[in-house]
Amino acid sequence: MTPRPESSGSRPKGTAGEKIPEQPTAAQQKSAAKKTAVPKQAAAKKAAPAKATAKKAAAGKTAASKTTAGRTVAKKAATKKAAAEKTPVAQPTAEKAAVAKKTAAKKSAAKTAVKSAAAPQKTAAKKIAAKSAVKKSAAKKATAKKATAKKATAVKATAKKAAVKKAPAAKALAKKTTASEAPAETALPKKTTASEAPAETALSKKSAARKAPARKAPAGKAAAAQAVPPEMEVAVSPAVDAVDRERLLGGTHHAPHSVLGAHPVPGGIAFRAFRPYALSVTVVSGELRAELHDDGQGFFSGLLPLREVPAYRLIVEYESTVLETEDAYRFLPTLGDLDLHLIGEGRHEELWTALGAHPMTHQGVTGTRFAVWAPNARGVRVAGTFNFWDGTGHVMRSLGSSGVWELFLPDVGEGELYKFEITRADGSKTLRADPLARRTEVPPATSSVITSSEYEWGDADWVARRAEVPAHEAPFSVYEVHLPSWRPGLTYRQLAEQLPGYVKNLGFTHVELMPVAEHPFGGSWGYQVTGFYAPTARLGTPDDFRFLVDKLHQAGIGVLMDWVPAHFPRDAWALAEFDGRPLYEHEDPLRAAHPDWGTLEFDFGRNEVRNFLVANAVYWCEEFHIDGLRVDAVASMLYLDYSREPGQWTPNEHGGRENLDAVAFLQEMNATVYRRVPGVVTIAEESTAWDGVTRATHHKGPSGFGGLGFGLKWNMGWMHDSLQYMSHEPVHRKYHHGEMTFSMVYAYSENYVLPISHDEVVHGKRSLVSKMPGDWWQQRAGVRSYLGFMWAHPGKQLLFMGQEFAQGAEWSEAHGPDWWLLDPGYGAEPDHRGVRDLVRDLNTVYRATPALWRLDTDPAGFEWIVGDAAEDNVLAFLRLDPEGVPVLAVSNFAPVTRQDYRLGVPDDVPAWHEAVNTDAARYGGSDVTNPDPVKPEPQSWHGRPASIRLTLPPLATVWLRPA
């Protein structure tokens, strides 16, 4: 980014027609003072009446010395008062000396000004001013001599003349003198409401200036008593100059804090405020109250004779209200160099703590810090409910080359709505939601909401325990839930009363929640995200979502969430061309546009974008105690030619089709999450044969790539093949037998999850039970046998809601599962309840049997008994735990009972008994079982020294364990 020029807002440009008042330098004042000082400072010890006379004389001098347009009357009065107090005028001789001192100083200042003038126009003006000052010195002498003889009425008349001056500082001091000149009760703003001060104290600024007796400021009132020293007397106009004014009005100012607020300038402290629609703005600091000059278009300014910037507040009067508030432009940046450096490097792992809107206390003041990354913007402003959606007066500052814009707004707090008004490079404006908003409005509303969390977690035991065993070596069965439709109409907190109990009763170890992150269109199921850091507001607040996660953990259930870093929608209020140019998306249109979903793909090669996503993964795990991320659409990220025809994509630097930027991003994301959050698992929805999805990032495979670093991967091949097999009529299944056995060819190439997800029960694919051929009984039997096979197969299990009770209709987000099928008044209720009871028993036995999960990713945990009985539609295999204790799983996918079916078995198991039989009557089956223990016979079979004879139920799976 091109460095911005220094603002020139503190000093106006002189013109030929301006008369710039000249003041003596500090050295000249000291020299003149030495020549005219009363010997031995005898005059300093005179009585109080002499002081009063001197002050009247000084006031007379102020009235007589009418300066040109630029002179500040109030500063002259304050300076002459100070001089009078140092050398009280008790004798005519002292008066002459004071006048001589002033005359000498004027002459010296005129010579110095002529020599040092920077422009010809200013030089000419200053020469005229200098000559005029010399000519008027005689008049000043006469005025000074007559000053002691003037009555009080003359003093009042002089004060009135001084009040006519229009300079902002004159207005300020005419209304309110310094603490040493006026009592506190008169220091009220020009316009004071009844609630701010008693009526008797609401004096006008002119009467305060005339009547205020001289007195010393009380202790602790230093801000009001800081008179400007002589060396700061060369005053400048405090008004915002034309260039800065135009940039502030147009929303293109990079450094509003350098112009607005309070700034030391020659002559004192310049106060500038930009308050559109305000009638007046008053500076309040201790007892000092000074109304700023209305410069037009919402700009107010004033120059106060103070040594340093005081702590102050602003009283802003609008047509129907008066507000007292802090000045947003008096605060230092809330982000430090380390934050900005990490953002630029793409390594800020807690990015959500730096960007976004954060209620906080800054420099002792409560408010909200706003920060947004928009490097291509010409300017950024904050608009929201706190400024009636007009961001004109809330201009953010650019924090250098980081591309970050920041503003601390005092008195703005939680619950307020906001967006960022961004001025693009072409001057047009766009109103955008905060990319790091941690709370949003309920869609279809799109504003971001200021929020903070005070939630107190109760899941410490769960969090401490979850890292004890890696996910791939632990029982892991997942119930996938679409939250808005699981029980339509329930909020997060209402779901917390029902969902944990239901899932625990069914025996699942985890839930996978969708959708979690905010999204504009409910029909996208949360897969087109606009609020990556905000739980969807459809069901409640972020703390409400925390409550749901907490209750699930307390019930012993892990929480996974769908996470979508592959793409984002094109909504004009969200991320697309966020600051006027491609920012979060790739600048190459061929790489930015997702060919399938009408969305935009992230630019994974850009540091800040990669940081945005990596930090987002950490955010969900740390801030919401999420136990795992199911990463959507990984395949679309990995391949440059994904869904693209030749000519629609460009090869990588090695000539390949791999998206090297996406590979690096996924590796960094996984490494960061596993390092920061022990016990968390990441799961890739990846549908190709990419090498090393669940391999460690530092281990290279045959392709030369390091692993992607995921903990688990969806086994899309198993899902597709097995459902394809089950959809065939049993008489045809023998021709497709390999579809059920092929998964074991690659079962240990990755750490797999076996998913029957929402994607498989929508859009004409039919529900799980409806995929099965045959009549209603055969369909249910097919589902039961399939689930028994699935839970015994190497890998973890995932089942979408509604499939646990054999819902016949496709799922719809509009109404959710058909819970009425479980109503006892419904005639077929036992059929559906039986399937659900089977799922419960499968999970119960599964969790209690280490052979079914301990060696899921180790070939030593699996042995075929018979995998080629295609004519019989039978599959049989052993699952083993690390100690060699087996479980025998046998599936008969034919609709006939097979009596005395012989299977080879190990000879070291004395007897086997049924642990699960999916044909049991309580599940709705025909109740063909093996009720007694089955003992091996010494007859070798299937290459094993012993064998058993079983009765295989029709369309059923049987699990047997050692008796």
Backbone hydrogen bonds, N-H to C=O, Kabsch-Sander energy under -0.5 kcal/mol:
donor,donor_aa,acceptor,acceptor_aa,energy
11,R,8,S,-0.9
18,E,15,T,-1.3
20,I,18,E,-0.6
29,Q,25,T,-2.2
30,K,26,A,-2.3
31,S,27,A,-2.3
32,A,28,Q,-2.5
33,A,29,Q,-2.5
34,K,30,K,-2.2
35,K,31,S,-1.5
36,T,32,A,-1.4
37,A,33,A,-1.4
41,Q,38,V,-1.9
42,A,39,P,-1.5
44,A,41,Q,-1.0
45,K,42,A,-1.5
46,K,43,A,-1.4
50,A,47,A,-0.7
51,K,47,A,-1.1
52,A,48,A,-2.2
53,T,49,P,-2.2
54,A,50,A,-2.2
55,K,51,K,-2.5
56,K,52,A,-2.1
57,A,53,T,-2.2
58,A,54,A,-2.5
59,A,55,K,-2.3
60,G,56,K,-2.2
61,K,57,A,-2.2
62,T,58,A,-2.1
63,A,59,A,-2.0
64,A,60,G,-2.2
65,S,61,K,-2.4
66,K,64,A,-1.8
67,T,65,S,-0.6
70,G,19,K,-1.4
71,R,68,T,-1.9
73,V,71,R,-0.7
76,K,72,T,-1.7
77,A,73,V,-2.3
78,A,74,A,-2.3
79,T,75,K,-2.4
80,K,76,K,-2.5
81,K,77,A,-2.1
82,A,78,A,-1.8
83,A,79,T,-2.1
84,A,80,K,-2.4
85,E,81,K,-2.1
86,K,82,A,-1.7
87,T,83,A,-2.1
90,A,88,P,-1.2
95,E,91,Q,-1.6
96,K,92,P,-2.5
97,A,93,T,-2.3
98,A,94,A,-2.4
99,V,95,E,-2.4
100,A,96,K,-2.7
101,K,97,A,-2.4
102,K,98,A,-2.1
103,T,99,V,-2.5
104,A,100,A,-2.5
105,A,101,K,-2.2
106,K,102,K,-2.3
107,K,103,T,-2.3
108,S,104,A,-2.5
109,A,105,A,-2.6
110,A,106,K,-2.2
111,K,107,K,-2.2
112,T,108,S,-2.4
113,A,109,A,-2.6
114,V,110,A,-2.1
115,K,111,K,-2.0
116,S,112,T,-2.0
117,A,113,A,-0.8
123,T,119,A,-2.4
124,A,120,P,-2.3
125,A,121,Q,-2.0
126,K,122,K,-2.7
127,K,123,T,-2.2
128,I,124,A,-1.9
129,A,125,A,-2.2
130,A,126,K,-2.6
131,K,127,K,-2.5
132,S,128,I,-2.4
133,A,129,A,-2.1
134,V,130,A,-1.9
135,K,131,K,-2.4
136,K,132,S,-1.7
137,S,134,V,-1.1
140,K,136,K,-2.2
141,K,137,S,-2.0
142,A,138,A,-2.1
143,T,139,A,-2.3
144,A,140,K,-2.7
145,K,141,K,-2.2
146,K,142,A,-1.8
147,A,143,T,-0.9
147,A,144,A,-0.5
148,T,144,A,-0.5
149,A,146,K,-1.0
150,K,146,K,-0.6
150,K,147,A,-1.1
155,V,151,K,-1.3
156,K,152,A,-2.2
157,A,153,T,-2.2
158,T,154,A,-2.3
159,A,155,V,-2.3
160,K,156,K,-2.0
161,K,157,A,-2.2
162,A,158,T,-2.4
163,A,159,A,-1.9
164,V,160,K,-0.7
164,V,161,K,-1.0
165,K,162,A,-1.3
171,K,167,A,-2.0
172,A,168,P,-2.2
173,L,169,A,-2.6
174,A,170,A,-2.4
175,K,171,K,-1.7
176,K,172,A,-2.0
179,A,224,A,-1.2
181,E,178,T,-2.2
182,A,178,T,-1.3
186,T,183,P,-1.4
187,A,184,A,-1.8
188,L,186,T,-2.0
192,T,190,K,-0.6
196,E,193,T,-1.5
197,A,193,T,-1.0
201,T,198,P,-1.2
202,A,199,A,-1.3
203,L,201,T,-2.5
208,A,204,S,-2.0
209,A,205,K,-1.6
210,R,206,K,-2.0
211,K,207,S,-2.9
212,A,208,A,-1.5
215,R,180,S,-3.4
221,K,218,P,-1.5
224,A,221,K,-1.0
225,A,221,K,-0.8
225,A,222,A,-0.8
226,Q,223,A,-0.6
227,A,225,A,-1.9
232,M,229,P,-1.9
233,E,230,P,-1.8
235,A,233,E,-1.8
236,V,266,P,-0.9
245,R,241,D,-2.5
246,E,242,A,-2.3
247,R,243,V,-2.1
248,L,244,D,-2.6
249,L,245,R,-2.5
250,G,246,E,-2.1
251,G,247,R,-0.6
251,G,248,L,-0.7
252,T,247,R,-2.6
253,H,247,R,-0.6
258,S,255,A,-1.3
259,V,256,P,-1.3
260,L,256,P,-3.1
261,G,272,R,-2.7
263,H,270,A,-2.3
265,V,268,G,-2.8
268,G,265,V,-2.4
269,I,304,L,-2.9
270,A,263,H,-3.0
271,F,269,I,-0.5
271,F,302,G,-3.3
272,R,261,G,-2.5
273,A,300,F,-2.8
275,R,273,A,-0.6
275,R,298,G,-3.1
278,A,275,R,-2.0
279,L,317,E,-3.9
280,S,317,E,-1.3
282,T,315,I,-2.5
283,V,290,A,-3.2
284,V,313,R,-2.8
285,S,288,L,-2.7
288,L,285,S,-2.4
290,A,283,V,-2.5
292,L,281,V,-3.1
293,H,301,S,-3.7
295,D,293,H,-0.9
295,D,299,F,-2.5
296,G,299,F,-0.7
299,F,296,G,-1.7
300,F,273,A,-2.5
301,S,293,H,-2.0
302,G,271,F,-1.8
304,L,269,I,-2.6
304,L,302,G,-0.5
306,L,304,L,-2.2
313,R,284,V,-2.5
314,L,325,T,-3.5
315,I,282,T,-2.7
316,V,314,L,-0.6
316,V,323,L,-3.4
317,E,280,S,-2.6
317,E,315,I,-0.5
318,Y,316,V,-0.6
318,Y,321,T,-3.5
323,L,316,V,-3.1
325,T,314,L,-3.0
325,T,323,L,-0.5
328,A,326,E,-0.7
330,R,327,D,-1.7
331,F,328,A,-0.7
340,L,336,G,-1.9
341,H,337,D,-2.5
342,L,338,L,-2.6
343,I,339,D,-2.3
344,G,340,L,-2.3
345,E,341,H,-2.1
346,G,342,L,-0.9
346,G,343,I,-0.7
347,R,342,L,-2.9
348,H,342,L,-0.7
349,E,347,R,-1.4
351,L,348,H,-1.0
353,T,350,E,-2.1
354,A,351,L,-1.6
355,L,351,L,-2.5
356,G,371,A,-3.0
358,H,356,G,-0.5
358,H,369,R,-2.4
360,M,367,G,-2.8
362,H,360,M,-0.6
362,H,365,V,-3.2
365,V,362,H,-1.5
367,G,360,M,-2.4
368,T,409,L,-2.2
369,R,358,H,-2.6
370,F,368,T,-0.5
370,F,407,L,-3.1
371,A,356,G,-1.5
372,V,405,W,-2.1
374,A,372,V,-0.7
374,A,403,G,-3.0
377,A,374,A,-1.5
378,R,423,T,-3.0
379,G,423,T,-0.9
381,R,421,E,-2.4
382,V,394,H,-2.2
383,A,381,R,-0.5
383,A,419,K,-2.4
385,T,417,L,-1.6
386,F,417,L,-0.5
387,N,384,G,-1.3
388,F,385,T,-0.9
389,W,384,G,-3.7
390,D,387,N,-1.5
391,G,389,W,-0.6
393,G,390,D,-0.5
394,H,391,G,-1.7
396,M,380,V,-2.8
397,R,406,E,-2.6
398,S,254,H,-3.2
399,L,404,V,-3.2
400,G,398,S,-1.0
402,S,399,L,-1.1
403,G,400,G,-1.3
405,W,372,V,-2.9
406,E,397,R,-2.6
407,L,370,F,-2.3
409,L,368,T,-2.9
409,L,407,L,-0.6
411,D,366,T,-2.2
412,V,409,L,-1.0
415,G,450,I,-2.9
416,E,413,G,-1.4
418,Y,448,S,-2.2
419,K,383,A,-2.6
420,F,432,R,-3.1
421,E,381,R,-3.3
421,E,419,K,-0.5
422,I,420,F,-0.8
422,I,430,T,-3.1
423,T,379,G,-2.9
424,R,422,I,-0.7
424,R,428,S,-3.2
427,G,424,R,-1.8
430,T,422,I,-2.0
432,R,420,F,-3.1
432,R,430,T,-0.6
433,A,573,W,-3.0
437,A,434,D,-1.8
441,E,447,S,-2.5
445,A,442,V,-1.6
448,S,418,Y,-2.0
449,V,439,R,-2.7
450,I,416,E,-2.7
457,W,455,Y,-0.6
463,V,459,D,-2.5
464,A,460,A,-2.2
465,R,461,D,-1.6
466,R,462,W,-2.0
468,E,465,R,-1.8
473,E,470,P,-1.7
474,A,471,A,-1.4
478,V,797,Q,-2.8
479,Y,510,H,-2.2
480,E,478,V,-0.7
480,E,799,L,-2.4
481,V,512,E,-3.2
483,L,481,V,-0.9
483,L,514,M,-2.2
485,S,482,H,-1.2
486,W,482,H,-1.5
487,R,483,L,-0.7
489,G,484,P,-0.6
490,L,487,R,-2.0
492,Y,539,L,-2.7
495,L,491,T,-2.9
496,A,492,Y,-1.9
497,E,493,R,-0.5
497,E,494,Q,-1.0
498,Q,494,Q,-0.6
498,Q,495,L,-1.2
499,L,495,L,-3.0
502,Y,498,Q,-2.1
503,V,499,L,-2.6
504,K,500,P,-2.4
505,N,501,G,-2.1
506,L,502,Y,-1.5
507,G,503,V,-0.8
507,G,504,K,-0.8
508,F,503,V,-1.4
509,T,477,S,-1.4
510,H,477,S,-2.1
511,V,558,G,-2.3
512,E,479,Y,-2.0
513,L,511,V,-0.5
513,L,560,L,-2.7
514,M,481,V,-2.2
518,E,531,G,-1.3
518,E,534,A,-2.1
522,G,520,P,-0.6
524,S,521,F,-1.9
525,W,522,G,-1.9
526,G,521,F,-0.6
527,Y,524,S,-1.6
530,T,518,E,-2.0
531,G,518,E,-2.0
532,F,530,T,-0.6
534,A,531,G,-1.4
536,T,516,V,-3.3
539,L,536,T,-0.9
540,G,537,A,-0.5
545,F,541,T,-1.9
546,R,542,P,-2.2
547,F,543,D,-2.0
548,L,544,D,-1.7
549,V,545,F,-2.2
550,D,546,R,-2.8
551,K,547,F,-2.3
552,L,548,L,-2.0
553,H,549,V,-2.4
554,Q,550,D,-2.5
555,A,551,K,-1.1
556,G,553,H,-2.1
557,I,552,L,-2.6
558,G,509,T,-2.6
560,L,511,V,-3.3
560,L,558,G,-0.5
561,M,628,G,-1.7
562,D,513,L,-2.0
563,W,630,R,-2.7
568,F,600,L,-2.1
574,A,571,D,-1.8
576,A,571,D,-0.6
578,F,575,L,-1.4
579,D,581,R,-0.7
580,G,577,E,-1.9
584,Y,575,L,-0.5
586,H,601,E,-1.0
591,R,588,D,-1.3
592,A,588,D,-1.5
593,A,589,P,-2.0
594,H,599,T,-3.0
598,G,594,H,-1.0
600,L,568,F,-2.9
601,E,592,A,-3.7
602,F,566,A,-1.0
603,D,584,Y,-2.7
604,F,602,F,-1.3
606,R,603,D,-1.7
610,R,606,R,-2.8
611,N,607,N,-2.5
612,F,608,E,-2.1
613,L,609,V,-1.7
614,V,610,R,-2.7
615,A,611,N,-2.7
616,N,612,F,-1.0
617,A,613,L,-2.0
618,V,614,V,-1.9
619,Y,615,A,-2.8
620,W,616,N,-1.9
621,C,617,A,-1.4
622,E,618,V,-2.9
623,E,619,Y,-2.9
624,F,619,Y,-0.6
624,F,620,W,-1.0
626,I,620,W,-1.7
627,D,559,V,-2.6
628,G,559,V,-1.0
629,L,681,V,-1.7
630,R,561,M,-2.7
630,R,628,G,-0.5
631,V,629,L,-0.8
631,V,683,I,-3.5
632,D,563,W,-2.8
632,D,630,R,-0.6
634,V,631,V,-0.5
634,V,685,E,-1.6
635,A,685,E,-0.7
637,M,633,A,-0.7
637,M,634,V,-1.1
638,L,634,V,-1.6
639,Y,635,A,-1.2
640,L,657,R,-3.5
641,D,657,R,-0.5
642,Y,639,Y,-1.3
644,R,641,D,-2.2
648,Q,645,E,-2.3
652,N,656,G,-2.6
655,G,652,N,-2.4
659,N,638,L,-2.9
660,L,658,E,-1.3
663,V,659,N,-2.1
664,A,660,L,-2.3
665,F,661,D,-2.2
666,L,662,A,-2.6
667,Q,663,V,-2.3
668,E,664,A,-2.3
669,M,665,F,-3.0
670,N,666,L,-2.4
671,A,667,Q,-2.4
672,T,668,E,-2.5
673,V,669,M,-2.5
674,Y,670,N,-2.4
675,R,671,A,-1.6
676,R,672,T,-2.4
677,V,673,V,-2.6
680,V,677,V,-1.6
681,V,627,D,-2.0
683,I,629,L,-3.3
684,A,712,L,-2.4
685,E,631,V,-2.4
685,E,683,I,-0.5
686,E,684,A,-1.3
692,G,690,W,-0.5
693,V,690,W,-0.7
695,R,692,G,-0.8
699,H,696,A,-1.6
700,K,698,H,-0.6
701,G,705,F,-2.4
704,G,701,G,-1.8
707,G,696,A,-1.6
707,G,699,H,-1.2
708,L,692,G,-2.6
709,G,692,G,-0.6
709,G,695,R,-1.7
710,F,693,V,-2.2
711,G,682,T,-1.8
712,L,682,T,-2.1
713,K,751,N,-2.5
714,W,684,A,-3.0
715,N,753,V,-3.3
716,M,714,W,-1.5
719,M,715,N,-1.9
720,H,716,M,-2.5
721,D,717,G,-2.7
722,S,718,W,-2.7
723,L,719,M,-2.0
724,Q,720,H,-1.7
725,Y,721,D,-2.3
726,M,722,S,-2.4
727,S,723,L,-1.4
728,H,724,Q,-0.5
728,H,725,Y,-1.4
732,H,729,E,-2.2
733,R,729,E,-0.8
733,R,730,P,-0.7
735,Y,732,H,-1.6
736,H,733,R,-1.8
737,H,734,K,-0.7
739,E,736,H,-1.9
740,M,737,H,-1.7
741,T,737,H,-0.8
742,F,738,G,-2.3
744,M,741,T,-1.5
745,V,742,F,-2.1
746,Y,742,F,-0.6
746,Y,743,S,-0.8
749,S,746,Y,-2.1
752,Y,750,E,-0.8
753,V,713,K,-2.4
754,L,796,K,-4.2
756,I,754,L,-0.5
756,I,798,L,-2.5
757,S,755,P,-0.5
760,E,757,S,-1.5
761,V,758,H,-1.6
762,V,759,D,-0.5
765,K,762,V,-1.8
767,S,808,G,-0.6
771,K,767,S,-0.9
771,K,768,L,-0.9
772,M,769,V,-1.0
779,Q,775,D,-2.8
780,R,776,W,-2.1
781,A,777,W,-2.4
782,G,778,Q,-2.7
783,V,779,Q,-2.1
784,R,780,R,-2.4
785,S,781,A,-2.6
786,Y,782,G,-2.3
787,L,783,V,-2.6
788,G,784,R,-2.1
789,F,785,S,-2.0
790,M,786,Y,-2.6
791,W,787,L,-2.5
792,A,788,G,-1.1
793,H,789,F,-1.4
796,K,752,Y,-2.1
797,Q,476,F,-1.6
798,L,754,L,-1.9
799,L,478,V,-2.6
800,F,756,I,-1.9
801,M,480,E,-2.0
803,Q,800,F,-1.8
805,F,802,G,-0.7
806,A,803,Q,-1.1
807,Q,802,G,-2.0
811,W,761,V,-1.8
815,H,812,S,-1.1
816,G,812,S,-2.9
819,W,817,P,-1.6
821,L,818,D,-1.9
822,L,819,W,-2.2
823,D,820,W,-1.7
826,Y,823,D,-2.6
829,E,826,Y,-1.7
831,D,828,A,-1.0
832,H,828,A,-1.3
833,R,829,E,-2.9
834,G,830,P,-2.1
835,V,831,D,-1.2
836,R,832,H,-1.9
837,D,833,R,-2.5
838,L,834,G,-1.9
839,V,835,V,-2.1
840,R,836,R,-2.1
841,D,837,D,-2.2
842,L,838,L,-3.0
843,N,839,V,-2.2
844,T,840,R,-2.1
845,V,841,D,-2.7
846,Y,842,L,-2.6
847,R,843,N,-2.5
848,A,844,T,-1.2
849,T,846,Y,-1.4
852,L,849,T,-2.1
853,W,850,P,-1.8
854,R,850,P,-3.6
856,D,853,W,-1.3
858,D,855,L,-1.6
861,G,858,D,-2.5
862,F,859,P,-1.6
863,E,878,L,-2.1
865,I,876,A,-2.4
866,V,876,A,-2.1
869,A,874,V,-0.6
870,A,868,D,-2.1
873,N,869,A,-0.9
873,N,870,A,-0.5
874,V,869,A,-1.8
875,L,891,S,-2.1
876,A,866,V,-2.3
877,F,889,A,-2.1
878,L,863,E,-3.6
879,R,887,V,-2.4
880,L,861,G,-1.8
881,D,885,V,-1.5
884,G,881,D,-2.5
887,V,879,R,-1.9
888,L,960,L,-2.9
889,A,877,F,-2.7
889,A,887,V,-0.6
890,V,958,V,-2.6
891,S,875,L,-3.1
892,N,956,A,-3.2
893,F,873,N,-3.0
893,F,891,S,-0.6
898,R,952,L,-2.5
899,Q,897,T,-0.6
901,Y,898,R,-0.6
901,Y,950,L,-3.8
902,R,900,D,-0.6
903,L,948,I,-2.4
905,V,946,A,-2.5
909,V,906,P,-0.6
912,W,934,V,-2.7
913,H,961,R,-2.5
914,E,930,N,-0.6
915,A,959,W,-3.3
916,V,959,W,-1.3
918,T,957,T,-2.3
920,A,917,N,-1.9
923,Y,920,A,-1.5
924,G,921,A,-1.8
925,G,920,A,-2.2
927,D,919,D,-3.1
929,T,927,D,-0.8
934,V,912,W,-3.9
935,K,933,P,-0.6
937,E,947,S,-3.6
939,Q,937,E,-0.5
940,S,938,P,-0.6
941,W,944,R,-1.9
944,R,941,W,-1.6
946,A,905,V,-1.1
947,S,937,E,-2.0
948,I,903,L,-2.5
950,L,901,Y,-2.3
950,L,948,I,-0.5
952,L,898,R,-3.3
952,L,950,L,-0.7
955,L,894,A,-2.7
956,A,892,N,-1.5
956,A,953,P,-0.7
958,V,890,V,-3.0
959,W,916,V,-2.9
960,L,888,L,-2.7
961,R,913,H,-2.4
963,A,911,A,-3.0
